[in-house]
Amino acid sequence: LSRRLSPATPWLTLRIEILHEEACWRWHQDGYCGRTLVCYVGPGTLAADDAQVDWDAFEASMGEEDNEHVVSSCHEIPTNAVLLMKGDAWPGIKGSGLTHKSPRGQPPLPKRVLLKCDLTDFRPMLAYEDDPLLDDVAS
């Protein structure tokens, strides 16, 4: 589905992640073209409508540990629901991707199992490419 929405985007990657902690604890927008996300186990991703984001506070909070104050209200995407997100590189909306983050909670945080399908304009790095010990494997 993601590929049909942006057919000119050259790369598609699939990833399953098992998270035991907050992966993205700050409100943010991703730099990729788009992402399809399904949370199969645990609480879903939090997403904010543009009207609920204080954009001046959002920009001012870059580099800060916490930016909870930049969003006045949000939606928790239900478990097993499909979330289609436009990123900052989506054609025609440069710099205006969906503002989102991982759900917060008190430790111990519940385990989350996510399926991510990313559309990107660049070839993703393969697991062995960032490990200098495996350079001979890539040759």
C-alpha positions in Angstrom: 0.0 0.0 0.0 2.8 2.4 0.9 4.5 1.7 -2.5 1.2 2.5 -4.4 0.9 5.8 -2.6 4.4 6.9 -3.6 5.5 4.9 -6.7 8.5 7.1 -7.5 10.2 6.3 -4.2 13.0 3.8 -5.1 13.5 1.9 -1.8 11.2 -0.1 0.4 12.4 -1.8 3.6 10.6 -4.1 6.1 11.6 -4.5 9.7 10.1 -6.2 12.7 11.2 -4.6 16.0 10.7 -6.0 19.5 10.9 -3.0 22.0 11.2 -3.2 25.7 11.7 0.5 26.2 10.7 3.8 24.6 12.2 3.9 21.2 11.2 7.5 20.3 10.3 9.3 23.5 10.2 12.8 22.0 7.7 14.2 19.6 9.3 14.2 16.2 8.9 13.9 12.4 10.9 11.4 10.4 13.0 12.3 7.4 12.0 9.3 5.3 9.4 9.5 2.5 6.8 7.4 4.3 6.2 4.6 6.7 3.5 2.0 7.3 3.5 0.9 10.9 1.5 -1.8 12.7 1.9 -2.5 16.5 1.0 -6.1 17.0 1.7 -6.2 20.8 1.6 -3.4 23.3 0.4 0.1 23.2 0.3 1.9 19.8 2.2 4.9 18.5 1.0 8.3 19.5 0.2 10.7 16.7 -0.7 14.4 16.7 -2.8 16.4 14.3 -0.9 19.5 12.9 -3.4 21.8 14.7 -2.4 20.3 18.1 1.3 21.0 17.6 2.7 24.3 18.9 5.2 24.7 16.1 7.2 27.5 17.7 7.7 25.4 20.9 8.4 22.3 18.7 11.3 24.1 16.9 12.6 25.6 20.2 12.7 22.2 21.9 15.2 20.7 19.4 18.0 19.2 21.4 16.1 19.1 24.6 15.6 15.8 26.5 11.8 16.2 26.7 9.3 18.0 24.6 5.9 16.8 25.9 4.7 20.4 26.1 4.7 20.9 22.3 1.5 18.8 21.7 -1.8 19.7 23.3 -3.6 16.4 22.5 -2.9 13.3 20.5 -4.3 10.0 19.2 -3.1 6.5 20.3 -3.2 4.3 17.3 -4.9 1.0 18.4 -3.0 -2.2 18.5 -3.2 -4.1 15.2 -4.3 -1.0 13.3 -2.4 0.1 10.2 -0.9 3.6 10.4 0.3 5.2 7.2 2.6 8.1 7.9 4.0 10.7 5.6 7.6 11.7 6.4 9.3 15.0 5.8 10.5 13.7 2.4 7.0 12.9 1.1 6.7 14.5 -2.4 4.9 17.8 -2.2 5.0 18.3 1.6 8.7 18.8 2.3 9.3 19.3 6.1 5.7 18.6 7.2 5.6 14.9 8.1 3.4 13.4 10.8 4.4 14.4 14.4 4.5 11.2 16.5 6.3 9.3 19.3 6.3 6.1 21.3 3.8 5.8 24.1 5.2 6.7 27.6 4.6 4.8 30.8 6.0 3.9 34.1 8.8 1.3 34.1 8.6 -1.6 33.5 7.3 -0.6 30.1 5.2 -3.1 28.2 6.8 -5.0 25.4 5.9 -3.7 21.9 6.2 -5.7 18.6 6.2 -3.4 15.5 6.2 -4.1 11.8 7.7 -1.1 9.9 7.6 -0.7 6.2 9.7 2.4 5.1 9.8 4.2 1.8 13.1 6.0 1.4 14.9 7.9 -1.3 18.2 6.2 -0.5 19.4 2.6 -0.3 19.2 1.5 3.3 22.4 0.2 4.9 22.4 -3.6 5.3 23.2 -5.0 8.8 26.7 -6.2 7.9 27.7 -2.9 6.2 28.3 -1.0 9.4 30.4 -3.7 11.0 34.1 -3.5 10.1 34.6 -7.1 11.2 32.3 -8.2 8.4 33.9 -6.2 5.6 35.2 -9.4 4.0 31.6 -10.9 3.9 30.4 -8.0 1.8 33.1 -8.4 -0.8 
